């Protein structure tokens, strides 16, 4: 099976008859095969490993992807053992480097030969993602004597590795000979694979090959195909195969998304191919990148995050004009890290669903809604503070004059930006604060930058009760600093 239409060549190793024809046919077949790209990370599945006295460990295999040279560092997966390549031999001849398609022996110092075994993979550091789960396109041979049933245990042969695999079908309970379908292979040992890698499945007793297929995605969790998220993953993989691996990975990742550091080794991509794939995915509407490109999400998950965040922000801001960024980040801290929470806030503002001012947020166009009594108090306080000019007022005074509602209205006035609070319970209008700055600056130009506390009180016609908290606040603003018994004006 699978050899239909190929030429039959009669040859004899004894006489040499037909050997040249076999050689030419093989060379022609090789030339017709597409060349593996060398811009992928280096990968060499190990088929033999042994020690050589005076040199150390030697691992042999066929380079399936990328290229590597002498003195370059490789990593042995799945154990993640690192070694610098001391030497390379190709057909017993020393070589400086090898590339995809070449068979080679690598001298790997610093690793004992007992730590490596057939089936391990020497690869570029960080380029593989060992997995116990593989989402695959399974193809049952027409010649298979039996169907592939749900839960069947078989031997997976991938690269040079043989590992026991349990088959979990995405649709139905069996695949008949000649049929194909999506499945998840659940392995007893870690395996290293990239999308588009080929594999075969064999039954151990009696030994026979029953199926093969293609890796679609090294999976992160056991699939339950009737679950909404896993069903979405299945649809993408069935429709697009390994070309849909990125979208399937993001769907599988859910609301937490994934980072490029995880995505690259799962898809077998180097830095530049990954960037190109990301750009194409963004243009095609299957990828959203937040946190400066460090947090990758499926657009459906990104939209869900924005809706959740907008809803929470609207509810939280219903009694206040603004929500501070630290409070916003703290709310999502059970799920997201600090950088992701900040990225969510940035995305919320970039989408036009929220607006920001310094370190605070509010829903786009949100304004505080007050009843008639609260509006009356608001206007009265604003008038009083405006009439006071550069002389602050205490919150206790406002409460005595305008009642307990002032304690609700004053924070809202501060959040809206009409009023500035300082010293714990002192208030001044923003316009008055700007006037204080101008007067201080003029005083420094005319009289020098030093000002005593009595002169400060006289300059603004305020008592010590207001002068001292105001001076402390000016220090916080970096407009002045303590200098002996007075202050040094910095503006």
Secondary structure, 3 states (H helix, E strand, C coil): CCCCCCCCCCCCCCCCCCHHHHHHHHHHHHHHCCCCCCCCCCEEEEEEEEEECCCEEEEEEEEEECEEECCCEEEEECCCEEEEEEEEEECCEEECEEECCCEEEEEECCCCHHHCCCCCEEEECCCCCCEEEEEEEEEECCCCCCCEECCCEEEEEECCEEEEEEEEECCCCEECCCCEEEEEEEEEEEECCCCCCEEEEEEECCEEEEEEEEEEEEECCCCCCCCHHHHHHHHHHHHHHHHHHHHHHHHHHHHHCECHHHHHHHHCCCHHHHHHHHHHHHHCCCCEEEHHHCEEECHHHHHHHHHHHHHHHHHHHHHCCCEEHHHHHHHCCCCCCHHHHHHHHHHHHHCCCEEEECCEEEECCCCCCCCHHHHHHHHHHHHHHHHHCCCCEEHHHHHHHHCCCHHHHHHHHHHHCCEEEECCCEEEEHHHHHHHHHHHHHHHHHHCCEEEHHHHHHHHCCCHHHHHHHHHHHHHCCCEEEECCEEEECC
